[in-house]
Amino acid sequence: MSKILKASIIILLLLCSCSSGITAEKALEGVNNYCHQNYDWSAAEGNPEMMYVAMGEETEAEYQVIFRSYTGAFVYFYVDKKSGAARMVEYVPGLEIRNEAGTINIKEYL
């Protein structure tokens, strides 16, 4: 009985680890697609470094993806690795202003 139980647990763990979570690449792609749909990128045509989307820090539960606007403001996307739900936080460095800016689901932009 214990061999069957151990085998069942191993199979269950393997199935769980193969679930359709969000990878870092998918988090970056989804945020990039969102930002290109929702922000005006024309200001960066002559200077692409002015606006960008980049990976930030990673925790066990989420990815941080960073969007930099041509204004110098940042939007931090905190993407849940399991669900793809992303919390957005806007930050204006010069004024030290930080605001919750809403939520999206990355899966809608893949």
N, C-alpha and C positions, 0 to 999 in steps of 0.2 A: 504494500500500500504506500509506503513512504517513497518508493522509487517513482510511482505514478504521480504522487503529489509533487515531488521535486521536478519531474518532467513537465507537469502542467504549469508550475510556477515559472519555469524557464521559458516555456512557450509564451505564456502571458506577458512576461517581461520583454521578450523579443517583439511581440506584436505591439506593445505599448511604445517601445522605442522607435518603431517604424511609423508612428502615426504622422499625420499630415500637419506638423507644426510649421512655423515660419523660420526659414533660414536667414542668416545675415544678408545673403545676396538678395533674397526676396524682400526683406525689409527695406533695403536700400532701393531696390527697383520700384517698389510700391510707393515709397515716399517721393522718389524722383518723379514718377509719373504724376502723382498728386500735385507736386509743386509746379510742374510744367503745365498742368491744366488750370491751376488756380492763381498763379502769379505771373505778372508781365515780365518776360525775360528780355524784352527788346533793349533795355538799358545796358545789358551785358553783351550785346552783339559784338561790339568793338573791343571789349575787355572781359573775356569769359571768367577770369579769376574773381570778378566783382560779385558774381552769384554762383553758388555751388550747393551741392548736396553731398554730404560725406558721412561716413560712419563715425560714431562717437564711442562712448564706453559701452561695455556689455556686462550685464549681471547674469545670475543664474536664471532669472525670470524674464528679462527684457533686453532689447537692443535700444540704443540711443542713436538716432539718425538726426543729423544737423543740417538745416537749410540756412544759408546766409543770403540775405537780400542785398540788393544794390544800395540800400539805405544804411547798411551796417548792422541792421537788426538781425537777430537769429531766431529761428523757430526750432525748438527741440522736440522731436517726436520720440516718445517712449513706447516702443512696440512690444506688446506681449508676445512671447515666443510661441505660446500654444494657440491663442485665439486670433492673433493678428490685430487686435484692438490697439489703437494708438492714441495716447493722450498727448496733446500739443501744448507747449509752453513757449510763449513769446518772450524774448529778452532783448532789451535795448541797453547795450553796454554803457554808452555815454551818460545815460540818465539813471542807470541802475534800476530800471523798471522791469519787473517780471510779472506776467499775467498768464493765467490759464486761458487757452485759446480754443478749447473744444476737443472733440474726439472724432476719429475716423476709423474705418477698418481697412487695413492694408490690402486685404483680399479683394476689395472692390476696385483696386487700382493695378492689379496684376493682369 
